[in-house]
Amino acid sequence: MMLEILSGKKNTGFYQPNESSNLLEYAWYLWEEGRYLELLDQAVAETCTATSEFRRCVEVGLFCVQESAEDRPTMSDVVSMLGGGGDSVTVSGPKQPAFSTLVKQNSVENPGICSVNDVSYSSLQAR
């Protein structure tokens, strides 16, 4: 949700041609390239005075969507990070979010797979 607020775009309806298929994947791509400021929505830009604050918000957004629960911060850690005390909370940056790459694997390359989570398989068959 934080990435949606910062960018002004919805994750589900976002598509960037030749780069990514969802907002999370696009945010990760920009983060890795050091171009995270390109996420900044103009409505947010008017109130955001420091690029370090915006960077921290993007980082927290990426931490919150980590696949493993132990890699995600607690809510008290999030409050601390957003309040400026985050330097003591995190040691390293976020890892690449898992589902930013799973969506592509199961949609274009494997059109017969209807379930993205690989736990269940759904297919329609006529009676």
C-alpha positions, -999 to 999 in steps of 0.1 A, spaced: 0 0 0 29 24 8 42 20 -28 7 28 -42 5 59 -20 40 71 -30 35 65 -67 -2 74 -70 -7 42 -90 -25 9 -82 -5 -23 -81 -31 -43 -99 -37 -20 -129 -1 -9 -134 18 -19 -165 51 -4 -178 58 -17 -213 91 -35 -218 100 -31 -181 75 -46 -157 40 -59 -153 31 -46 -118 39 -17 -96 60 -38 -72 82 -51 -100 86 -16 -113 95 -2 -79 120 -30 -73 136 -23 -108 139 15 -100 152 7 -65 180 -16 -79 189 11 -105 190 38 -78 162 57 -97 136 53 -70 127 91 -73 109 82 -106 82 66 -84 73 99 -68 38 111 -76 35 148 -82 9 152 -55 33 137 -30 62 157 -44 46 189 -31 48 177 5 80 157 3 109 181 11 137 156 15 147 128 -10 161 108 20 125 107 35 111 95 2 139 69 -1 131 56 33 94 53 25 102 33 -6 126 11 13 99 5 40 74 -4 13 98 -29 -2 106 -44 32 69 -49 39 63 -71 9 91 -96 15 82 -132 10 95 -145 43 79 -132 75 112 -129 93 124 -105 65 94 -82 70 95 -56 98 71 -55 127 47 -26 129 68 -11 157 99 -13 134 79 4 106 69 32 129 105 35 141 118 35 105 93 61 93 99 82 124 136 87 116 150 60 140 153 34 112 190 34 110 192 12 140 164 -11 129 176 -23 95 210 -37 88 207 -43 50 184 -33 23 153 -53 11 156 -84 -10 139 -88 -43 102 -95 -36 93 -130 -47 60 -124 -63 74 -97 -86 88 -125 -108 62 -152 -102 34 -133 -120 53 -133 -153 62 -169 -151 27 -181 -148 9 -157 -171 27 -155 -204 50 -185 -206 25 -210 -191 -10 -200 -203 -25 -233 -192 -17 -226 -155 -46 -208 -139 -32 -205 -104 -3 -183 -97 6 -198 -63 14 -233 -77 -5 -248 -48 -37 -255 -66 -46 -260 -102 -79 -248 -116 -91 -255 -151 -125 -253 -168 -138 -284 -185 -172 -288 -202 -195 -315 -189 
